[in-house]
Amino acid sequence: MRAALIDSDGGFALADHPEPTAQPGYRLIDVAAAGIGPTDLMRAKGFFGPVDAPYVPGGEGVGRLDDGSRVYFGHSRAPFGAIAERTLVAEEEIWPAPDGLSDDQLIALAISGTGALIPLEEARIAKGESVLILGATGPVGQIGAQVARLLGAGRVVAAARSRDRLEAMQAAGHADAIALLGEGDDQATLQAASEGGYDVVLDIIYGPPAQAAMRATRPGARMMSIGVQAGPTVTLSLRDLVFRSHVGVGTGQRPASERRAAYDRLIHMAMTQGLTVDTCRYAFADAADAWAAQAGSPHGKIVITR
């Protein structure tokens, strides 16, 4: 079969690869669309440990089982990833795909969506509270802004480095105000947009912007951090943290049953409340271009279709 392959040096290319075979507890899936994200690039670069190459990248996608059922899947069994004609997936990682949502929306709502939903639920947003989405223009941020509103937020502020994308979120009604980062004093920018301080921060990027965001919160605030694109560390004084909490939230490491339940809640929101996210679609033959685009700054979830 044809598949994308990651070499030992992290290189990406389309090539022939042996097909997976059925194994107890796993199902074969004919892949219709595959999603890629920052963690796929991090793995290829050895961030999670030595690269056992060659392997097929991409852990999530939409496809069909041998009985014709349309399903979403996550966490393909290595070395069989999602960017291929077929993949092998544990039964507990295969979830129903409703006909009312396209392949790209299902993929965007699964890993990216649960990355937003779980921390916002754990922040226990009270009705009317002010929520900051830090790193708002990517898939997680777009979903987070909408989910925050559905969970009761009274005011949602979107912060990122792209003015055009922020303005598009505001025009779509996903944000009440925007804060453009990287133009000078981020703390002052965030405070000016806060109208007295944020109650909840969904922090997707960490690093210096997260420091600035924490200092723009009010007492009782909860910062939920889930990504490190802007840096792996922050420096906060005890004074910055008084009457505030800062939680590092893991989602992908949770049991499949917990992630499946969050996926079901997101799908219900999408079907009944219009929850949606931008996607960038590439044909399978252009998978290398999709990989390069993910290394840049994609404005939507990258999906490769067959």
Summary of the structure (lengths in Angstrom):
residues: 306
radius of gyration: 19.5
end to end distance: 12.8
largest distance: 59.2
contacts: 1074
relative contact order: 0.15
helix: 33%
strand: 28%
